[in-house]
Amino acid sequence: MSLNLSDFLPFLGYFSSIPPERLRIYLGEKTGIELSSTQVRRILKSKKYVYLWAKYSLESKQDTVERSLFKDKLAEYIRIAKESPALLQIWFWDESGFSLRVIRRKNWCKKGTRSKKRGDRRKGRINVMGGVRYSDKKRWVDFIPSGNSANFYAVLRNFYGDLRAEWILEGHLAEDFQDKGCKCVIILDNASFHKKAEILHKIAAEMPNLIIEFLPKYSPDYNLVELVWHSAKEYVANRLFESIEKLEVLLNKWLNEGELIMKWNPKVKNKGNLVNAV
């Protein structure tokens, strides 16, 4: 007796996490038809089924209308920035953390062996806040004790100063920056300390060249800087740092001095379908 695909595909919706061997046993119990694991794999493969890690999803919490409106707004910002780069910059902004505890990742080893990494919990953590510029993928980060509104404001002040200094180095007058300098769109998530009214009023009053735009709720896939954090953590994976100071020096080289090498193409851990990073 042969088993048609239609006989057991309905079971996949309920038991999609079952590996082929367990699926083979289950199907045998339910249908009375015995197949080998290889046969199960072959049938599934013929219908383009593969056994992969599931992805975390926030789709059930997302507002599709809000995401669509934001996508249109960002497309317009990108259009202006490409046509007039001296007038508008787009920065994707966020916070992240790096711990002294070894980040365990896959690595090459001989078959039958597995490398060992220190797994003890080590005290020490570095928090960073900053962003990546859309046009040239330049990164800028600052090191902070923790994520709160006071530090958010202080970091933006530092960033604004560097933005102004960049304008002056291009041959412009410092006093012309507010009226003639580029506007800078800062795109960030909806963390409560980002949206504190008092801080937003201070930013508007003291840093008029900044335009704050908030991502749609539950939409980290729309934030390009997430790829920077992911890549940085891949580079520090499986490495033991003796102190916070040594880790900070390395992160500064990677994130502020351009030593973090990233190939900006759609294959870079495609976390979103909005931003074309090429």
Stockholm file with secondary structure:
# STOCKHOLM 1.0

chainA/1-278         MSLNLSDFLPFLGYFSSIPPERLRIYLGEKTGIELSSTQVRRILKSKKYVYLWAKYSLESKQDTVERSLFKDKLAEYIRIAKESPALLQIWFWDESGFSLRVIRRKNWCKKGTRSKKRGDRRKGRINVMGGVRYSDKKRWVDFIPSGNSANFYAVLRNFYGDLRAEWILEGHLAEDFQDKGCKCVIILDNASFHKKAEILHKIAAEMPNLIIEFLPKYSPDYNLVELVWHSAKEYVANRLFESIEKLEVLLNKWLNEGELIMKWNPKVKNKGNLVNAV
#=GR chainA/1-278 SS CCCCHHHHHHHHTTSTTSCHHHHHHHHHHHHSCCCCHHHHHHHHHHTTCCCCCCCCCCGGGCCHHHHHHHHHHHHHHHHHHHHCTTTEEEEEEEEEEEESSCCCCCCCCCTTCCCCCCCSCCCCEEEEEEEEETTTCCEEEEEESSCSHHHHHHHHHHHHHHHHHHHHHTTCCGGGHHHHSCEEEEEECCCGGGSCHHHHHHHHHHCTTEEEEECCTTCGGGCTHHHHHHHHHHHHTTCCCSCHHHHHHHHHHHHTSSCSCCCCSTTSCCCCSSCCCC
#=GC SS_cons         CCCCHHHHHHHHTTSTTSCHHHHHHHHHHHHSCCCCHHHHHHHHHHTTCCCCCCCCCCGGGCCHHHHHHHHHHHHHHHHHHHHCTTTEEEEEEEEEEEESSCCCCCCCCCTTCCCCCCCSCCCCEEEEEEEEETTTCCEEEEEESSCSHHHHHHHHHHHHHHHHHHHHHTTCCGGGHHHHSCEEEEEECCCGGGSCHHHHHHHHHHCTTEEEEECCTTCGGGCTHHHHHHHHHHHHTTCCCSCHHHHHHHHHHHHTSSCSCCCCSTTSCCCCSSCCCC
//
